[in-house]
Amino acid sequence: MRGYFGIGVLNIKYALNLGTLWRSAYIFNADFIFTINKRYKKQASDTMQSYRHIPLFHFKDFDDFRDHIPYDCYPILIEQAEKAKSLHEFKHPQRAVYVLGAEDNGIPEKYFKGLSVVQIKAEKDYCLNVASAGSIVMYDRYIKGLI
């Protein structure tokens, strides 16, 4: 397949979720994962020791992240928002970096300008666990033939 993708979390609330996201990222062939505003500690939830197979990057803040994403790579925000596109209808670009918001605060709207914002539509108005949401996004990319 041509292209690549990475996935990460802005202001992750529970470090344990990062281990689960890392494991899913490895399973779905992500090229890297990242955190924005948080550091990683080894997690029991990463039972596959994914750190041996897929790199984790840390960005100081959202501006640092935007300054360091790969050339010609599209940042896609995954967030429950009025203006967000449905993941079901979303066409994933070949080169993408997905940013998930933490369960308690999400991604502030000030970061939406000029970026794609996508949401996972559900029957209930609750947010998903961040690792679960990330797994769904990666699975959607997979079933649409981009992994």
Stockholm file with secondary structure:
# STOCKHOLM 1.0

chainA/1-147         MRGYFGIGVLNIKYALNLGTLWRSAYIFNADFIFTINKRYKKQASDTMQSYRHIPLFHFKDFDDFRDHIPYDCYPILIEQAEKAKSLHEFKHPQRAVYVLGAEDNGIPEKYFKGLSVVQIKAEKDYCLNVASAGSIVMYDRYIKGLI
#=GR chainA/1-147 SS CCCEEEEEEESCSCHHHHHHHHHHHHHTTCSEEEEESCCCCCCTTCTTCGGGTSCEEEESSHHHHHHHSCTTCEEEEECCCTTCEEGGGCCCCSEEEEEEEBTTTBCCGGGCTTSEEEECCCSSSCCCCHHHHHHHHHHHHHHTTCC
#=GC SS_cons         CCCEEEEEEESCSCHHHHHHHHHHHHHTTCSEEEEESCCCCCCTTCTTCGGGTSCEEEESSHHHHHHHSCTTCEEEEECCCTTCEEGGGCCCCSEEEEEEEBTTTBCCGGGCTTSEEEECCCSSSCCCCHHHHHHHHHHHHHHTTCC
//
